[in-house]
Amino acid sequence: MLLRRFRPLAMLTLAALLSACGFQLTTDLGPSGSGTFTGEVEFSADDQAALADGGSTPQAFCEDFQARGLLPAAYPLTYEQRDDAIQCIVKVPFKNLDELRAAYAQLDGVTVNQLDLSDDRLTYDLTINVASADASAPIGQAGQLNWVLQPPGTVTVHNDNNDVNDALTWNIPLDQPTNVHAVATISLADRLGGLGGWIIGLVCVVTIAIAGVAGFVLLRRRRPSSA
């Protein structure tokens, strides 16, 4: 499991962080199957103080996250200061769904049941199990992580519990497995992106122009000639 090998102190600290919704994993998936998988952990001023009391830092904590399979490995961690909070971020770009599956495989506790992208349909189905093996750490009662999917096209089926700005967000409890499921339809305009809107607009303009010319020619032909 994701948290099986954590020390009790680290697990208690993790519970406090996750209870403040400071841990998020986001998949931004494009219509071609490429995109970015991002892991983020945010440390408030109180979180930083709690880590310091335990002899740790946000940087050391995130490195531990990454080493233990909570964040994707083999990609650099970056840090951003946001007011009094520190955010550690790891970004994993992927060119296709095989590379996305490989990124998910780096996370212990994430099982891909179905991840398919056809010409007009995305099927996304995972099982996420973040159960703790250490009963002395009340992590299952204290916290959660957010799993976010920004899918292409129009979502037709989903079981998320928190839609934000067209993104699907699942609040994953830490004491039981959670199914993450979504289906989206993808149109030609979705695949063409901004270029699609430009092409459609151009086609409309050309169609109107052709209709105008045809109407003008027709009127000319019907107009009686003067004696």
Order of alpha helices (4+ residues) and beta strands (2+ residues): alpha-beta-beta-alpha-alpha-beta-beta-alpha-beta-beta-alpha-beta-beta-beta-beta-alpha-alpha
